[in-house]
Amino acid sequence: MAEATPALGLIKELRSHEVAIAELNHLSSSRAVYQKNGNIFFQTTIQKAAASEQKQLDLAKAKLEKLNSP
């Protein structure tokens, strides 16, 4: 039962990244977006922010697959 907790956390992380990507994809190109780096927020482009979220999503998916593999 202890294995369900890390998997649940990863599933929540996956959903969070998926929502962030969807929100970024629906912004107009003139909107300013900010990305957190450490404790500081930096202004960036929508494309760079979406690419970063996609990378984090892919990493979380890989962790989940590794956790679920026997």
C-alpha positions as CSV (number, residue, x, y, z in Angstrom):
1,M,0.0,0.0,0.0
2,A,3.0,2.3,0.5
3,E,3.7,2.3,-3.3
4,A,0.3,3.9,-4.0
5,T,1.3,7.2,-2.4
6,P,4.3,8.0,-4.7
7,A,2.2,6.9,-7.7
8,L,-0.7,9.2,-6.7
9,G,1.7,12.1,-6.2
10,L,3.1,11.5,-9.7
11,I,-0.3,11.3,-11.2
12,K,-1.2,14.6,-9.6
13,E,2.0,16.1,-10.9
14,L,1.2,14.8,-14.4
15,R,-2.3,16.4,-14.3
16,S,-0.8,19.7,-13.1
17,H,1.7,19.8,-16.0
18,E,-1.1,18.9,-18.5
19,V,-3.3,21.7,-17.2
20,A,-0.4,24.2,-17.4
21,I,0.3,23.2,-21.0
22,A,-3.3,23.5,-22.0
23,E,-3.6,27.0,-20.3
24,L,-0.4,28.2,-22.0
25,N,-1.6,26.9,-25.4
26,H,-4.8,29.0,-25.1
27,L,-3.0,32.3,-24.2
28,S,-2.7,35.0,-26.9
29,S,0.9,35.5,-28.1
30,S,0.9,39.1,-26.7
31,R,0.4,37.9,-23.1
32,A,3.4,38.0,-20.8
33,V,4.1,34.8,-18.9
34,Y,6.4,34.2,-15.9
35,Q,8.3,31.1,-15.1
36,K,9.6,30.3,-11.6
37,N,13.3,29.5,-11.3
38,G,14.2,28.8,-7.7
39,N,12.4,31.4,-5.7
40,I,12.4,34.0,-8.4
41,F,10.0,34.5,-11.3
42,F,11.4,35.4,-14.8
43,Q,9.4,36.7,-17.8
44,T,9.6,34.3,-20.7
45,T,7.8,33.5,-23.9
46,I,4.7,31.2,-24.0
47,Q,6.6,28.8,-26.2
48,K,9.6,28.5,-23.8
49,A,7.2,28.1,-20.8
50,A,5.2,25.4,-22.7
51,A,8.4,23.6,-23.7
52,S,9.6,23.6,-20.1
53,E,6.3,22.2,-18.9
54,Q,6.4,19.5,-21.5
55,K,9.9,18.5,-20.4
56,Q,8.7,18.3,-16.8
57,L,5.6,16.3,-17.9
58,D,7.8,13.8,-19.8
59,L,10.1,13.4,-16.8
60,A,7.1,12.7,-14.5
61,K,5.7,10.2,-17.0
62,A,9.1,8.4,-17.1
63,K,9.2,8.3,-13.3
64,L,5.7,6.9,-13.2
65,E,6.5,4.2,-15.7
66,K,9.6,3.3,-13.8
67,L,7.6,3.1,-10.6
68,N,4.9,0.9,-12.2
69,S,7.4,-1.5,-13.9
70,P,8.0,-4.8,-12.0
